[in-house]
C-alpha cells in the first residue's frame, strides 16, 4: 500500500506453488514471514541498513490503524526504494536449480565447482548466484557479467559482498538452532537520490531468511546425496506432484492435513530461529 515515501507491506496467508496461487491458504503464514523477517532485520542492521520503519501498528498511518486487528503481526511500514532488477542468491549447498545446473555443466552461474559433488552436498564455500526477476514464470540464474549489464558495477560488488555476509550470519545462527540454510535470496533497493552515490544508498528490502525465500533443512536429517525434509513449502510441492497436477488451471486446493502440516513446518521454523512467540 502506497503512502508516498513509505510503503505498507502486508503478508497474507496465501501460498503459491509452480507459479500459481493455490486455492487454500496456510493459517498464520503471513505472520510467520513478517515476524521472521523482522527478527533478521533487527539482527543484521549493523551489517547493512534496511527499509523497515516499524512493525508496530500504532506507528502506521491513520488509515492503516483503522485495520489494526487485521494488520497486527503481519505488516511492516518501510521506506520506499528503487529495487535492484536482480535477486541476490547465496548458496551454501547444492540444491534446486543450482543442482540442476551443476549436474548439466559442473558450474552454477559461471562458477566452476569441484567434480564429484552430489545433490545436497555442502559447497567448499558459499557462492553468489544472481537471478533475474521474471514478471511471470520462474526467475532464472545469470552470471556476474549479465548482472553487471543491469546493475551499476560498484553496486553489484557491494550487494555480492553483503549477500555472502548476510548468508554467513544467518546460516551460523540457524545452524545453532538445528536448521541448515541451504540457500536463500535477498533483495536490495536504492534510497531516493539525495546527491550521494548509488552505492551509498543501498538498503536491504523485502523479506529475509524466511521459509519462502530460503531452503531450510533440519540439521539432524541432513545427508549428502539425498534431499532432506524441509521447513518450507516443499511439503506443498510434494503433495501437488503426488496428485499429478499438470501445473495449469484450474488450481487445486489443499486437503486439511496438508494445510495443517505445512503450518506446523512454518511455525517450527519460526520458533527455532527466533525463540519467540508468534503475535
C-alpha positions in Angstrom: 0.0 0.0 0.0 1.4 3.3 -1.2 1.9 6.1 1.4 4.2 8.3 -0.7 7.8 7.9 0.5 6.6 4.9 2.6 5.0 1.6 1.8 2.9 -0.7 3.9 3.8 -4.3 3.2 1.1 -6.8 4.3 1.9 -10.5 4.1 -1.2 -12.7 3.5 -1.7 -16.4 4.2 -1.9 -17.2 0.5 0.6 -19.7 -0.8 1.8 -20.3 -4.3 3.5 -23.3 -6.0 4.6 -23.8 -9.6 3.8 -20.1 -10.3 0.1 -20.3 -9.2 -1.6 -19.1 -6.1 -3.3 -22.2 -4.6 -6.9 -22.4 -3.6 -6.0 -22.9 0.1 -4.2 -20.6 2.4 -1.9 -21.6 5.3 -3.2 -20.0 8.6 -0.6 -17.6 10.2 1.8 -17.9 7.2 1.8 -14.1 6.7 2.6 -13.6 10.4 5.4 -16.1 10.3 7.0 -14.4 7.3 6.7 -10.9 8.7 7.9 -11.7 12.2 10.9 -13.9 11.0 11.9 -11.1 8.6 11.6 -8.5 11.4 13.8 -10.7 13.6 16.5 -10.9 10.9 16.3 -7.2 10.0 16.9 -6.4 13.7 19.9 -8.7 13.9 21.6 -7.6 10.7 21.1 -3.8 10.9 24.7 -3.4 11.8 25.7 -5.3 8.6 23.5 -3.3 6.2 20.8 -0.7 6.6 17.3 -2.0 5.8 14.0 -0.5 4.8 12.0 -1.2 8.0 10.4 1.8 9.7 8.1 -0.1 12.1 6.1 -3.3 12.6 4.0 -1.6 15.3 0.5 -0.8 14.0 0.4 2.2 16.3 3.2 3.7 14.2 1.3 3.2 10.9 -0.7 6.0 9.2 -4.2 6.6 10.5 -5.8 4.9 7.5 -4.0 1.7 8.3 -4.5 1.9 12.1 -8.2 1.5 11.4 -7.4 -2.1 10.3 -5.3 -2.8 13.4 -6.7 -6.3 14.1 -6.1 -7.5 10.5 -2.6 -6.0 10.2 -1.2 -6.8 13.7 1.8 -9.2 13.3 1.7 -9.4 9.5 2.6 -5.9 8.3 5.5 -3.6 8.3 5.9 0.1 7.3 9.0 0.5 5.2 10.9 3.2 3.2 10.2 3.3 -0.5 13.2 2.3 -2.6 14.0 1.6 -6.2 14.5 -2.2 -6.1 17.5 -3.6 -8.0 16.5 -5.6 -11.1 18.2 -8.8 -9.8 17.7 -11.2 -7.0 20.8 -11.8 -4.9 21.0 -15.5 -4.2 23.5 -17.2 -1.8 24.1 -20.9 -2.0 25.9 -23.0 0.6 24.6 -26.3 -0.6 23.9 -27.9 -3.9 20.1 -28.0 -4.3 17.3 -26.9 -6.6 18.2 -25.1 -9.8 21.8 -25.0 -8.6 22.0 -28.7 -8.5 20.4 -29.0 -12.0 22.9 -26.5 -13.4 25.9 -28.3 -11.8 24.7 -31.7 -13.0 24.5 -30.4 -16.5 27.7 -28.3 -16.7 29.7 -28.7 -13.5 29.1 -25.0 -12.8 26.5 -22.5 -11.4 26.2 -19.1 -12.9 29.6 -19.4 -14.5 31.2 -20.6 -11.2 33.0 -23.9 -11.8 32.7 -26.2 -8.8 34.7 -29.3 -7.9 33.7 -32.5 -9.7 32.1 -35.4 -7.8 29.6 -33.4 -5.8 26.2 -35.0 -5.2 22.8 -33.5 -4.6 22.6 -31.6 -1.3 26.5 -31.5 -1.0 27.9 -28.7 1.1 29.8 -26.4 -1.2 33.5 -25.7 -0.4 32.4 -22.1 0.3 29.1 -20.2 -0.2 28.7 -18.7 -3.6 26.8 -15.7 -5.0 24.5 -16.5 -7.9 22.3 -13.7 -9.1 19.0 -14.3 -10.8 16.6 -12.4 -12.9 13.2 -11.1 -11.7 10.6 -12.6 -14.1 7.3 -10.8 -14.5 5.7 -14.2 -14.8 7.0 -17.7 -14.5 10.3 -18.7 -13.0 13.3 -16.5 -12.4 16.5 -17.9 -13.9 20.1 -17.8 -12.9 22.6 -15.4 -14.6 26.3 -14.8 -14.3 28.0 -11.8 -12.9 28.7 -10.4 -16.4 25.0 -10.4 -17.2 24.1 -8.9 -13.8 26.6 -6.1 -14.4 24.7 -5.1 -17.6 21.6 -4.1 -15.5 23.2 -3.1 -12.2 25.9 -0.5 -11.6 29.2 -2.4 -11.1 30.0 -0.8 -7.8 26.5 -1.6 -6.5 26.8 -5.1 -7.8 30.1 -5.6 -6.0 28.6 -4.3 -2.8 25.5 -6.4 -2.8 27.5 -9.5 -3.7 29.7 -8.9 -0.6 26.6 -8.2 1.5 24.7 -11.2 0.3 27.6 -13.5 1.3 28.0 -11.8 4.7 24.3 -11.9 5.5 24.1 -15.6 4.4 27.1 -16.4 6.7 25.5 -14.6 9.6 22.1 -16.3 9.1 23.4 -19.7 8.4 25.6 -19.7 11.5 22.7 -18.7 13.7 20.3 -21.1 12.1 22.7 -24.0 12.4 23.0 -23.2 16.2 19.2 -23.8 16.2 19.3 -27.1 14.3 18.5 -25.6 10.9 20.6 -25.7 7.7 20.1 -22.7 5.4 20.9 -24.5 2.1 20.3 -21.3 0.0 18.5 -18.0 0.2 17.7 -14.9 -1.7 18.0 -11.3 -0.7 16.6 -8.2 -2.3 18.3 -4.8 -2.3 17.0 -1.3 -3.2 18.3 2.2 -3.6 17.0 5.0 -1.4 15.9 8.2 -3.4 18.7 10.2 -4.9 19.9 12.7 -2.4 23.2 13.5 -4.0 25.0 10.5 -2.7 26.4 7.8 -5.0 24.2 4.9 -5.7 26.5 2.6 -3.8 25.9 4.7 -0.6 22.1 4.4 -0.9 21.8 0.6 -0.9 19.5 -0.9 1.7 18.1 -4.4 2.3 14.4 -4.7 1.4 11.6 -7.2 1.0 11.8 -10.2 3.4 14.8 -12.1 4.5 15.7 -15.6 5.6 12.1 -16.9 5.7 10.7 -20.2 4.6 9.5 -18.5 1.4 12.9 -17.1 0.4 15.1 -19.8 1.7 15.6 -23.6 1.7 15.6 -24.7 5.3 16.7 -28.2 6.2 16.8 -29.9 9.6 20.4 -30.4 10.7 19.7 -33.8 12.2 18.2 -35.1 8.9 21.0 -34.0 6.6 22.8 -36.4 4.4 24.6 -35.7 1.1 23.1 -37.4 -1.8 19.5 -37.2 -0.5 17.0 -34.3 -0.5 16.3 -33.6 3.2 12.9 -32.8 4.5 12.4 -29.1 4.7 10.7 -26.3 6.7 9.5 -24.5 3.6 6.6 -25.1 1.2 8.3 -28.1 -0.4 5.8 -30.2 1.5 3.1 -28.5 -0.6 5.0 -29.0 -3.8 5.5 -32.7 -3.0 1.7 -33.1 -2.5 1.0 -31.5 -5.8 3.5 -33.8 -7.5 1.8 -36.8 -5.9 -1.6 -35.9 -7.2 0.0 -35.3 -10.7 -1.4 -31.8 -11.1 -0.4 -30.6 -14.6 0.5 -27.2 -13.2 -2.2 -25.5 -15.2 -5.6 -24.0 -14.2 -7.8 -25.0 -12.5 -5.6 -24.6 -9.5 -6.2 -27.2 -6.7 -7.0 -26.6 -3.1 -5.0 -28.4 -0.4 -6.6 -31.0 1.9 -6.8 -30.2 5.6 -3.9 -32.5 6.6 -1.5 -30.8 4.1 -2.6 -27.3 5.3 -2.1 -28.4 8.9 1.3 -30.0 8.3 2.6 -27.0 6.3 1.5 -24.6 9.0 3.3 -26.7 11.6 6.5 -26.6 9.5 6.4 -22.8 9.2 5.7 -22.4 12.9 8.6 -24.7 13.8 11.0 -22.8 11.7 9.8 -19.5 13.3 10.1 -20.8 16.9 13.5 -22.4 16.3 15.0 -19.4 14.6 13.6 -16.6 16.8 12.9 -18.2 20.2 9.8 -16.0 20.2 6.1 -16.5 20.4 4.0 -15.6 17.3 1.9 -12.5 18.0 
